[in-house]
Amino acid sequence: MCGITGIFSFGDAHKVWPAEELSRNIRAVRHRGPDGEGRHVEPGLFLGHARLAVIDLSTDAGQPMHSADGRFVLTYNGEIYNFRELRHDLERLGHSFRTRSDTEVLLASWQEWGEKALNRLDGMFAFALFDRQERALYLVRDQIGIKPLFYNLRGGDIFFASELLALFGPLNPCPEQDAEDLDRYFTFNYLPAPGTGLQGVSQLEAGCLLRVDAAGLSLKRYWSPAAAAAPMHFNPETVGRFSETLNSSVNRQTVADVPLGVFLSGGLDSYSVALAATADGKSPEAFTLGFAEAAFDESAAAECYARHLQIRDHLLTFAWDVPVIERTLAAMGELLADASCFPLYQLSSFARQRVTVILAGDGADELLAGYGTYRAGDLTPLIRKIPAPLRRSARSLVRRLPADDRRYGVRMVAERLLAAAEAGPLRDHASFRRIFGDDLKQRLYSGDLLDATVATDPVGEYAAVISRASDGGSYLAARQLADLQFHLPGILAKVDRMSMAHGLEVRVPLLGKEMVSFCLGLGDDSKRTLGQNKRILRAALEGKIPPGALRRPKAGFLPPVDSWFRGDGPMSTVLGDLIVTARGKLPSLRWDQVERYWQEHREGSVDGGFVLLGITQYINWSLKCRSL
């Protein structure tokens, strides 16, 4: 796991850049790889690398790395979990190796199979590979989008880096904001790829390959998720195969030459990973975050899990003050306002004191239909059958419900459910993800932003993905496929940025290649049954988990967002200071209306915590961009 950066001048094969500026580019991603750095420089090309040593800790495994014949040069961020099997195949084909690293195996795989090597890889990765013979640069991102890669064209040069703001500096000034991207961000509190919020700057989409040469840029998709033509139905054989696939995926991802642990909450996903990780007598250490608020705290359940698995669990209680918030915001370098960034930042820092690699349970909600939005989507067609006058009366009654600071307050859930039903088929699921509704945009957007986004329809873009995915499959499967492509990368971005801020590698076995393929082949009855989600996971854990755990309601790693912005707590202090700074500098929002909306939230007439969090991060990100 590492940070990568580089510049390729496809328009000038003789171009050179100042050495001190190239060093600055590497420093910008150094937090991702604190164990060393390297560079490859030749006319028209710079490849930089900040290394987090995980497999083969020797200096021989450093990067950028050259292929045995000298034709290819690679700077790579990630892990190839099946590198040992690939190495065995390559050795039979005549390749020899001087290191034990997966980096060298990736190079040899490309040397042997070219782009077709991507279909053989099981891993998380983002890499830049330069073909010196053809003078072509390849930028590649893994199938699911676990690892990030951003790029920007400036004239005949392409700049790329693991993180968005690492692209910019004296060699490549930060461009202006993109209004349509801002609208997408405010709609969802994250920005789906390829958007970045900046004009002319892109995030490489998951499962894509970008070739850059003298002829320009050529983008292709080498992998797309697809539902199975003949879904596997729920039965003991399917449950057994699911367990075997999960255990295999976790086992592959425990390979490391450094200490390895697990994130452990009170949920089934993290427990299933921890259970598989303790097979064959292994005893990884667990790391849990607790909250002072009892309604949000799962530490007792996690402790019960750890005792059951006979592993050591380290507990950190979530801290909440202005310096903690500011440190977390400093690590949030893109348009992503996920409330769990704050606890995850602290938990990653805590875990990094003892381990370098962590296993986490992300991905199960998308693959196994764990979100409540899937159940809610079954209700919206029924709500639409209610006469319009009654629906209007219901909305009026819902607005009178008292505010509460639960994970998902009753009023907020009811408002979203009614709004989603009004949105209509296909758009209903996307509407559940919406933070800024149309009315709020009319109120808070500046006139210029409203004018610039009049034709933008982020909910419609999400719905279009569902529509394309629904051909030949169920509506549930279509929504899941859309979430894999549109929603999940935003969650994975949170995990990557908050962990890599501390040089901690987080692996997600539930999103391993074989695991994803297997789950995409499941029928609806394997994922859900009446009143129960993740049916097959629950069946696989039966008898292997503490009593009562399978009946515990889904909680999620979500802090008390609404309460953060009520009263005079530290987040209110931070937001107040940011709004003062934003006035006169950031014309996209009507700041008087933002403050009035915030006051309504404090008074309890709206539940606007997620809206205010999105605005907080927008200001934070915008000020960072202006400082570059």
Secondary structure, DSSP 8 states (H G I E B T S, - for coil): -EEEEEEEESS-TT----HHHHHHHHHTTGGG-TTEEEEEEETTEEEEEEE---S--SGGG-SSEE-TTSSEEEEEEEEETTHHHHHHHHHHTT---SS--HHHHHHHHHHHHGGGGGGG--EEEEEEEEETTTTEEEEEE-SS--S--EEEEETTEEEEESSGGGG-BTTB----B-HHHHHHHHHHSB--TT--SBTTEEE--TTEEEEEETTEEEEEE-------SS-B-SSHHHHHHHHHHHHHHHHHTT--SS-EEEE--SSHHHHHHHHHHTGGG---EEEEEE-SSGGG--HHHHHHHHHHHT--EEEEE---SHHHHHHHHHT--SSB--TTHHHHHHHHHHHHTT-SEEE--TTHHHHTT-SHHHHHHHHHHHHHTS-HHHHHHHHHHHHTS----STT-HHHHHHHHHHHHHH-TTHHHHHHT-SS-HHHHHHHB-HHHHHHTTT--HHHHHHHHHHHHTTTS-HHHHHHHHIIIIIHHHHHHHHHHHHHTTT-EEE-GGGSHHHHHHHHTB-HHHHEETTEESHHHHHHHTTSS-TTGGGS----S---HHHHTSTT-HHHHHHHHHHHHHTTT-TTB-HHHHHHHHHHHHHTSS--HHHHHHHHHHHHHHHHHHH-
